[in-house]
């Protein structure tokens, strides 16, 4: 977002930013109704569109008019509702898609944690845990619908993160790649597609890996799926181990526990690839990186780390100095070896 050039422009922009939660909820409703997917064949009047999606015609038109003011949908002179470049990103099958992000970020259990952000800033405690009286991953175990929202978001991400990471990873000579905390296998699938002679091992909690089959598809023939906790142990025998968007969830003590278990499973000079955002690399981080850091403050006990903070973790868990590989996304691949 550009910096306003005048006090009046700054005031108007701040007014919109303050009310951003309202726009997020409006987008979530449009996605819940399936509007972006209903407009692929061209503009429609509100009445037939409302009949298709189960909405009140006048209320639907008012919602779309408001969203069109932000470039989300278009309203023509006849009050027909049409697709815009922005609303097209909200189609479920768009590549990449923001459909799952729109559903997740406005979900009540997510906004409930953010409503307690002030508590986290004042006390240093986790905002989510203060509201729900349990860690976020324990909450997801008890609420399968919300867990599915989270898992699908991680699978799809924002943009095509798995493809961008896979393109930045040189896995020449690797026979078995172990994805630790690999969710439903989206990143592992991208890596296997680029490396046809390689096998994969997907390791995560039982409720998470249960959904891996529909993500891996035909690639499932080349993947062994194991359920477990990376705080207890990690499957041995891999040539390369992956940790994608895991360490930023946890404080240093828990990160060192995860890394120690991976190191115990590895032979000497085996590779570990950590995929995370790295603060301070290639200039200031994007605003989205800062938002992710505050998300960690709200939901968990981790944070987005600098290169130096990652090096300290590696040095204290049996790994060497990392090489950093930039991806065509906000994520970096930190490549280190067991020593």
C-alpha positions as CSV (number, residue, x, y, z in Angstrom):
1,X,0.0,0.0,0.0
2,X,1.4,3.4,-1.0
3,X,2.0,6.1,1.5
4,X,-0.5,9.0,1.1
5,X,0.9,12.2,-0.2
6,X,-1.5,14.6,1.8
7,X,-3.1,14.7,5.2
8,X,-6.6,14.3,3.7
9,X,-5.5,11.3,1.7
10,X,-3.9,9.8,4.8
11,X,-7.0,10.4,6.8
12,X,-9.2,8.7,4.2
13,X,-6.9,5.7,3.9
14,X,-6.7,5.3,7.7
15,X,-10.5,5.4,7.9
16,X,-10.6,2.5,5.5
17,X,-7.9,0.6,7.3
18,X,-9.7,0.9,10.6
19,X,-12.8,-0.6,9.2
20,X,-10.9,-3.4,7.4
21,X,-12.6,-6.1,9.5
22,X,-16.0,-5.2,7.9
23,X,-14.6,-5.7,4.4
24,X,-13.1,-9.0,5.4
25,X,-16.5,-10.2,6.6
26,X,-18.2,-9.0,3.4
27,X,-15.7,-11.0,1.3
28,X,-16.3,-14.0,3.5
29,X,-20.1,-13.8,2.9
30,X,-19.6,-13.5,-0.8
31,X,-17.4,-16.6,-0.8
32,X,-19.8,-18.5,1.5
33,X,-22.6,-17.8,-1.0
34,X,-20.4,-19.0,-3.9
35,X,-20.8,-15.8,-5.8
36,X,-17.4,-15.8,-7.6
37,X,-18.0,-19.3,-8.9
38,X,-21.5,-18.3,-10.1
39,X,-20.3,-15.5,-12.3
40,X,-17.9,-17.3,-14.6
41,X,-20.4,-17.2,-17.5
42,X,-20.9,-13.4,-17.4
43,X,-22.9,-10.8,-15.5
44,X,-26.2,-11.6,-13.9
45,X,-29.1,-9.7,-12.4
46,X,-29.5,-9.9,-8.6
47,X,-32.8,-11.8,-8.6
48,X,-31.8,-14.9,-10.6
49,X,-28.4,-14.9,-8.9
50,X,-30.0,-14.7,-5.5
51,X,-32.2,-17.6,-6.3
52,X,-29.1,-19.7,-7.2
53,X,-27.2,-18.9,-4.1
54,X,-30.0,-18.7,-1.6
55,X,-30.0,-15.0,-0.8
56,X,-32.4,-12.0,-0.7
57,X,-32.1,-10.2,-4.0
58,X,-32.0,-6.6,-2.6
59,X,-29.5,-7.5,0.1
60,X,-27.3,-9.4,-2.4
61,X,-27.3,-6.4,-4.7
62,X,-26.3,-4.1,-1.8
63,X,-23.5,-6.4,-0.7
64,X,-22.1,-6.6,-4.2
65,X,-22.4,-2.8,-4.7
66,X,-20.4,-2.3,-1.6
67,X,-17.7,-4.8,-2.6
68,X,-17.6,-3.3,-6.1
69,X,-16.6,0.0,-4.5
70,X,-13.4,-1.9,-3.5
71,X,-12.9,-3.4,-6.9
72,X,-14.4,-6.8,-5.9
73,X,-17.1,-7.6,-8.5
74,X,-18.5,-5.1,-11.0
75,X,-21.9,-3.5,-11.2
76,X,-23.0,-2.2,-14.7
77,X,-25.5,0.4,-15.6
78,X,-28.3,-2.1,-15.5
79,X,-27.4,-3.2,-12.0
80,X,-26.1,-6.6,-13.3
81,X,-23.4,-8.2,-11.1
82,X,-20.2,-9.2,-12.8
83,X,-16.8,-10.6,-12.1
84,X,-13.8,-8.4,-11.6
85,X,-10.1,-9.2,-11.6
86,X,-10.2,-9.2,-7.8
87,X,-13.3,-11.3,-7.3
88,X,-12.0,-13.8,-9.8
89,X,-9.2,-14.7,-7.3
90,X,-12.0,-15.8,-4.9
91,X,-13.2,-18.7,-7.1
92,X,-12.7,-22.0,-5.4
93,X,-10.8,-23.5,-8.4
94,X,-8.8,-20.4,-9.3
95,X,-5.0,-20.9,-9.5
96,X,-3.9,-19.5,-7.3
97,X,-7.0,-19.0,-5.1
98,X,-7.9,-16.8,-2.2
99,X,-11.2,-18.7,-1.6
100,X,-9.8,-20.6,1.4
101,X,-8.1,-17.6,2.9
102,X,-11.4,-15.6,2.7
103,X,-13.2,-18.4,4.6
104,X,-10.5,-18.9,7.2
105,X,-9.6,-15.4,8.2
106,X,-13.1,-14.3,8.9
107,X,-14.0,-17.5,10.8
108,X,-15.4,-16.8,14.3
109,X,-12.7,-18.8,16.1
110,X,-10.0,-16.8,14.3
111,X,-11.5,-13.4,14.8
112,X,-12.1,-14.3,18.5
113,X,-8.4,-14.6,19.1
114,X,-7.7,-11.4,17.2
115,X,-10.3,-9.6,19.4
116,X,-8.0,-10.3,22.3
117,X,-4.8,-8.9,20.7
118,X,-4.5,-6.1,23.3
119,X,-4.2,-8.8,26.0
120,X,-1.2,-10.3,24.2
121,X,0.5,-7.0,23.7
122,X,0.0,-5.9,27.3
123,X,0.8,-9.2,29.0
124,X,3.0,-11.2,26.6
125,X,0.5,-14.1,26.8
126,X,-1.1,-15.9,23.9
127,X,-4.4,-14.1,22.9
128,X,-6.0,-17.3,21.6
129,X,-5.3,-19.3,24.7
130,X,-6.7,-16.5,27.0
131,X,-10.0,-16.6,25.1
132,X,-10.4,-20.4,24.5
133,X,-8.4,-21.7,27.5
134,X,-6.4,-24.1,25.4
135,X,-3.6,-24.1,22.8
136,X,-4.8,-23.5,19.2
137,X,-3.8,-27.0,18.0
138,X,-5.7,-28.6,20.9
139,X,-8.7,-26.5,20.0
140,X,-8.5,-27.7,16.4
141,X,-8.4,-31.4,17.5
142,X,-11.8,-30.8,19.3
143,X,-13.3,-28.9,16.4
144,X,-13.0,-30.8,13.1
145,X,-14.8,-28.2,11.0
146,X,-12.4,-25.5,12.0
147,X,-9.4,-27.9,11.6
148,X,-10.5,-28.6,8.1
149,X,-10.6,-24.8,7.3
150,X,-7.0,-24.6,8.7
151,X,-5.7,-27.6,6.8
152,X,-7.2,-26.5,3.5
153,X,-5.7,-23.1,4.0
154,X,-2.2,-24.6,4.7
155,X,-2.7,-26.8,1.6
156,X,-3.5,-23.9,-0.7
157,X,-1.7,-21.1,1.1
158,X,-1.7,-17.6,-0.4
159,X,-0.5,-18.0,-4.0
160,X,1.2,-21.2,-5.1
161,X,3.7,-21.5,-2.3
162,X,4.4,-25.3,-2.8
163,X,5.3,-24.8,-6.4
164,X,7.5,-21.8,-5.6
165,X,9.3,-23.7,-2.9
166,X,9.7,-26.8,-5.0
167,X,11.3,-24.8,-7.8
168,X,13.9,-23.4,-5.4
169,X,14.9,-26.8,-4.0
170,X,17.6,-28.9,-5.6
171,X,16.9,-32.5,-4.5
172,X,19.3,-34.1,-6.9
173,X,20.4,-37.5,-5.6
174,X,17.8,-37.7,-2.8
175,X,15.9,-41.0,-2.7
176,X,13.6,-40.3,0.3
177,X,12.4,-36.9,1.5
178,X,10.7,-36.8,4.9
179,X,8.2,-33.9,5.4
180,X,8.0,-33.3,9.1
181,X,4.7,-31.6,10.1
182,X,3.8,-31.8,6.4
183,X,0.1,-31.4,6.8
184,X,-1.9,-33.1,4.0
185,X,1.1,-33.2,1.7
186,X,0.8,-30.3,-0.7
187,X,4.5,-29.3,-0.6
188,X,5.6,-33.0,-0.7
189,X,3.4,-33.5,-3.8
190,X,5.0,-30.5,-5.5
191,X,8.5,-31.8,-4.8
192,X,7.6,-35.3,-6.0
193,X,6.2,-33.9,-9.3
194,X,9.5,-32.2,-10.0
195,X,11.6,-35.3,-8.9
196,X,10.0,-38.4,-10.5
197,X,12.6,-40.8,-9.1
198,X,12.1,-39.7,-5.5
199,X,9.9,-41.1,-2.7
200,X,8.3,-39.2,0.1
201,X,7.4,-39.8,3.8
202,X,4.6,-37.6,5.2
203,X,4.7,-37.2,9.0
204,X,2.1,-35.3,11.0
205,X,-0.7,-35.8,13.5
206,X,-3.2,-38.6,12.7
207,X,-6.2,-36.3,12.2
208,X,-4.1,-34.2,9.7
209,X,-2.6,-36.9,7.5
210,X,-6.0,-38.6,7.3
211,X,-6.7,-36.1,4.5
212,X,-3.5,-36.7,2.6
213,X,-5.0,-39.1,0.0
214,X,-7.1,-36.5,-1.8
215,X,-4.2,-34.1,-2.0
216,X,-1.5,-36.6,-3.1
217,X,-3.7,-38.3,-5.7
218,X,-1.7,-40.7,-7.9
219,X,1.5,-39.5,-6.1
220,X,0.3,-41.4,-3.0
221,X,1.9,-44.6,-4.5
222,X,5.3,-43.0,-3.9
223,X,4.5,-41.7,-0.3
224,X,4.5,-43.5,3.0
225,X,2.2,-41.8,5.5
226,X,3.1,-41.9,9.2
227,X,1.2,-40.3,12.1
228,X,2.9,-39.0,15.2
229,X,4.2,-36.0,17.1
230,X,7.5,-34.3,16.2
231,X,7.9,-33.5,19.9
232,X,8.3,-37.2,20.6
233,X,10.3,-38.6,17.6
234,X,10.7,-38.3,13.9
235,X,10.9,-41.2,11.3
236,X,14.5,-42.1,10.5
237,X,16.1,-42.9,7.2
238,X,15.5,-39.8,5.1
239,X,18.1,-38.3,2.8
240,X,16.4,-34.9,3.2
241,X,14.1,-33.6,5.9
242,X,11.6,-30.7,5.5
243,X,10.2,-28.3,8.0
244,X,7.7,-26.0,6.3
245,X,6.1,-23.2,8.3
246,X,6.7,-25.1,11.6
247,X,9.4,-23.3,13.5
248,X,7.6,-19.9,13.4
249,X,4.8,-21.5,15.4
250,X,7.0,-22.2,18.4
251,X,9.3,-20.5,21.0
252,X,13.0,-21.4,21.0
253,X,12.6,-24.1,23.5
254,X,10.0,-26.0,21.5
255,X,12.0,-25.4,18.2
256,X,15.1,-26.9,19.7
257,X,13.1,-30.0,20.8
258,X,11.8,-30.4,17.2
259,X,15.2,-29.9,15.7
260,X,16.8,-32.3,18.2
261,X,14.4,-35.0,17.2
262,X,15.1,-34.5,13.6
263,X,18.8,-34.6,14.2
264,X,18.5,-37.8,16.1
265,X,16.7,-39.4,13.1
266,X,19.4,-38.3,10.6
267,X,22.7,-39.7,9.6
268,X,25.7,-37.3,9.4
269,X,25.7,-34.7,6.6
270,X,22.1,-35.2,5.8
271,X,20.1,-32.2,4.7
272,X,17.4,-30.3,6.5
273,X,15.4,-27.7,4.5
274,X,13.5,-25.2,6.7
275,X,10.9,-23.2,4.8
276,X,9.8,-20.0,6.5
277,X,9.8,-16.3,6.1
278,X,13.0,-14.6,7.2
279,X,12.9,-11.2,8.6
280,X,15.3,-8.7,7.2
281,X,16.4,-10.5,4.1
282,X,16.4,-8.6,0.8
283,X,15.2,-5.4,2.4
284,X,12.3,-4.7,4.6
285,X,9.7,-7.6,4.9
286,X,6.4,-7.1,3.1
287,X,3.4,-6.0,5.1
288,X,2.1,-9.6,4.9
289,X,5.2,-10.9,6.7
290,X,4.5,-8.5,9.6
291,X,0.8,-9.7,9.6
292,X,2.1,-13.3,9.8
293,X,4.3,-12.3,12.8
294,X,1.3,-10.8,14.6
295,X,-0.7,-13.9,13.8
296,X,1.9,-15.9,15.7
297,X,1.5,-13.5,18.6
298,X,-2.3,-14.0,18.6
299,X,-2.5,-17.7,18.1
300,X,0.8,-19.3,19.3
301,X,4.1,-18.6,21.1
302,X,6.4,-18.3,18.0
303,X,7.4,-15.5,15.7
304,X,9.0,-14.8,12.3
305,X,12.7,-15.0,12.8
306,X,15.8,-13.3,11.4
307,X,18.7,-15.2,9.8
308,X,20.7,-14.8,13.0
309,X,17.9,-16.3,15.1
310,X,17.7,-19.3,12.8
311,X,21.4,-19.8,12.9
312,X,21.3,-19.8,16.7
313,X,18.7,-22.6,16.6
314,X,20.7,-24.6,14.2
315,X,24.0,-24.2,16.1
316,X,22.3,-25.4,19.3
317,X,20.7,-28.5,17.8
318,X,23.5,-30.2,15.8
319,X,23.2,-28.4,12.5
320,X,25.6,-26.3,10.5
321,X,25.5,-22.8,9.0
322,X,22.5,-22.5,6.6
323,X,22.5,-21.5,3.0
324,X,19.5,-19.3,2.1
325,X,17.6,-19.8,-1.2
326,X,15.0,-17.3,-2.2
327,X,11.8,-18.5,-3.7
328,X,9.3,-16.8,-6.0
329,X,7.2,-16.1,-2.9
330,X,7.6,-14.5,0.5
331,X,9.2,-17.7,1.8
332,X,12.9,-18.7,2.0
333,X,14.5,-22.1,2.0
334,X,17.2,-22.4,4.7
335,X,19.3,-25.4,3.8
336,X,21.5,-26.9,6.6
337,X,23.3,-30.2,7.2
338,X,23.6,-32.4,10.3
339,X,27.0,-32.3,11.9
